[in-house]
Amino acid sequence: MNWFTNLNPILQGLLATLFTWFITALGAAIVFFFKKVDKKILNTMLGFGAGVMIAASFWSLLSPAISLCEELGKNAFILPGIGFFLGGVFIIFADKLMDKYSYGVLVKKKERLEEPKTKQYKKSILLVLAVTLHNIPEGLAVGVAFGGVAVGIPGASLVAAMTLALGIGLQNFPEGAAVSLPLRREGISIGKSFFYGQASGLVEPIAGVIGVIAAITMRNILPLLLAFSAGAMIAVVGSELLPEAAIENKNLTTMGLILGFLVMMVLDVALG
């Protein structure tokens, strides 16, 4: 713990998001051993990760944003409110853009591909883009959390930032499997299925480093960045994680959600 505490915050953010990518790769690696994994387990993990992300959105991002506004002599809710709204809207529009882009590509490719290959191509595009899309704000959120600790934001703590990375990592495991396993079932090779699964998480270390640098160098707009990350994560939970996980296992997903929120709250309040 001491060696990590003494690291440069940029390196801390990089290592934390490399961890979240590694967990994504572990999830994708299931394709080497199974063609199918019990959805109850995966959906419970998604629920747990969602609970951690919801709690972290407040304690690790939104609350420090409000405290920093007060310290800077700014209105305590205007910047955090704007940032939170913009983060949610960003995810909504990014989803729509992804759907439009995917549809356009498929229409152009359809004439040149046989039906089975078209189906495989669609799976590859939609699954990888969907997971990659919401990994961007997740990586950014981790980076901003570590950057906030580095600049001494009231309410920010290294434990909270590390717990946020842990929670995101946990929900990345079923996401990696959710990409690689369906692709494998559609007939795509094991190697390509794993590659697509782990590649969906590669964007997190990049976004994490950007988040740390932005947090350190732009203190005056840091409340906006913190709240933006919080809004984006809530939108990801609401639009991607919970709807997908609760379709077949609503009770287990809800229990995972409650436990994830509780664990994050206890760790942040007790150790932060």
N, C-alpha and C positions, 0 to 999 in steps of 0.2 A: 504493500500500500504506500509506503514512504517513497519508494522509487518512482511510483506513478505520480504522486503529489508533487515531486520536485521537477517533473518534466515541463518543457515548454508547452503552453496551452494548445498551440497548434498541433504539436505531436500528440497531446492527450486526445484531442478531437479526432485526429487521424486514426490512432490506435482504437479508440472507442468505436468508430464507424467501420474500421476493418474487422472488428469483432462482429458487428451486426451483419456485415457481408459474409463472414465466415459461417455464421449460423445459417444464413440463406443457402450457402453452398452445401452445408451438412444436410439441410432439408432436401435439396435437389439430389444429393447423393443417394437418397433412399431408392432411386430408380435403379441402382445397381443390384439391389437385393429384392425389391418387391415391385409388382405392377400395381398393387393397390394397398392402401393403408387404411385402417379403421377411421372413418370420418369422425367418430365421436372424439377420438384423441386429438385430431387436428383441429376440430372446431372448438374444443375446450381450450386449446392453446391460443387460438385466434381470439376467443373471448377474454382470456387472461391478458393477452397482449393489449387488447383494446382497453381493458380496465386500467392497465398501467399507463397507457397513452392519455386517457381522459384525465386521470389524476395528475400526471406530469404536465398536462396542458395548463393546469391551474398552478400547482405548487412550484414547478420548475420554470415556467415561462410567463404565464399571465400575471401571477402575483408579484414576481420580481419586476415585471414591466411597470406595474402600478407603483411599486415602491420607488423605482428609479425615477419615474415622473415626479413624484413628490420631492425626491432629493434634488432634482434639477429645477424645481420651482415651476413645473408645468402642471396643467390640469391632469388629474389622476385618471380620468377615464376617456378623454378625447383620443389621444394617440393610441392607447391600448385598444379602444373600441374600433378605431379605423383599421388598425393592423389586423385585429381578429377577423373583422368582416372581409378585408381584402384576402386574407389567407384562405378563408372558406370559399370565396368567389373564385379564387385562382384554381382550386381543385375542381370546382364545378365546370368552369370553362375549359380546363385542361382535359377533363373527361369527354366533353362534347367535341373538342378538337381531335382527340384521339379516335373517337368513333367515326368522325367524318373522314379523317385521313385513312383509317383502316378500310372503310367502305370504298373509298376511291381507288385505293390500291387493289382491292379484291376485284372490283369491276374491270379494271384494266388487265389484270392477270387471268381472269376467268376464261377468256377466249383461248389463251395459250396453254392452259393446264388441264389435265384430265381431272375428273371430279374428285377422286381420292386425294390427289395432290392439292387440289384447291382447298379441300377440307383441312389438310395438314397445314397449309400455308396460313389459313384463317386462324387456326388454333395458335400457331407460332406468333403471329402478329398480335392478336388480341391479348393473349395471356402475358406475353413478355412486356408489351407496352403498358398494360394495366398495372402490373406489379411495379415496373420501373417507374411509372408516373408517380405513384404515391410513396416510393422510396426517396424521392427528391426532398420533399418537405420533412421526412423523417430524419434523413442525414443532416439537413439544415438545422433542424431543431436540436439535435445532439450537439452540433458544432456551436450554435448560439448559446446553449446551456453552459458549455465549458468556457466559452469566451466571456460569458457573464460572470462566472466565478473569477476569472482572471482580472477583470476590471473592478471587482468588488461590489457588485450589485447587491443591495440589501435583500435578504431572503434567498439568494442563490448560494448553493453549496456544492462541493465536489461530490458528496454522497448522492445528492439529488440528480446530478448530471450523470453519474455512473449508473444509478438505478434506472434512469430514463433509457440509457443505452442498453441495459439488460432487458428491460421490458420490450423494447423494439426488436432486440435480437430474438427473444422468445417467440414473438409473433412472426418473425421472418422465417422461422423453421418450417411451419406449415405452408407458408407462401412459396418457399422454394420447392417443396413437394407438390404444391398445387399447380406449379408450372410444369415440372418435369414429368410427373406421373401421367397426366392426361395426354401429353405429347407422345409418351411412350405407348399408351393404349391406342393412339391413332396410327401407330406403325412407324413413327420416327425412331431412328436408331437410339440406343442407350446413350452413346457419347454425345449426340446432338441434344437429346433431351436434358442431360445434365448440364451441358454448356448453356442452353437457354435459361435453365433454372437459376444457375449461379450468376449469370450475366445480368439478371434483373436486379441484383443487389450491388453491382459494381458502382452504381451512381452514388451510393451513400457516402463512401469515403471522400469523393470529390465534393459533394454538397457539404459534408462535415467540415472540411478544411475551409471552404468558402464562408461557412457560418461563423467559425472561430475568428477569421480575419475581419469579417464585417463587424462582429461584436466588439473587437478590440479597437478598431480604427474609427468607428462611427458611433461613439458613445451617445451623442445627442439624439440619434434616431434609433438607438438600440431598443427603447421600449416598443417602437413600431415593429422591429424585426422579431423581437420576442413574441409579441402578440400575433404577428403574422404566422409564425411557426405554430403557435397554439391553435389558431383558427384552421390552418391547413390540416393539422393532425385530427382535430375534431371532425372536419369534413371527411377525411379519409376513413375514420372509424364509422361515421354515419352512412357513408355511401358505398364503402367497400367491405370492411371487415365484418361488421355485425349482420348486414343483410345476407351476405354469403354464408356465414357460419350458422345463422339461426334458422335457415331454411329447413334443415333436417333434424337439428338437435338444439331446439330453442332453450330447453331447461339447462342443459350442460353448458351452452354458450353463456347463458345468463349467470350461472354459478361461476364460470371462469371470469366473467366480467367483474362480478362482485369481489372475488378473491384478488384479482389483479389490482383493482382500485384500492382495496384494503391494504395490500402489501406495500404499494407505493406510498400511501398515506402514512402508514406506520413508520416506514423507513425514513421518509422525508421529515416528518415531525419529530421522531425520536432521535434520529442521528444527524439531521440537517442543522 
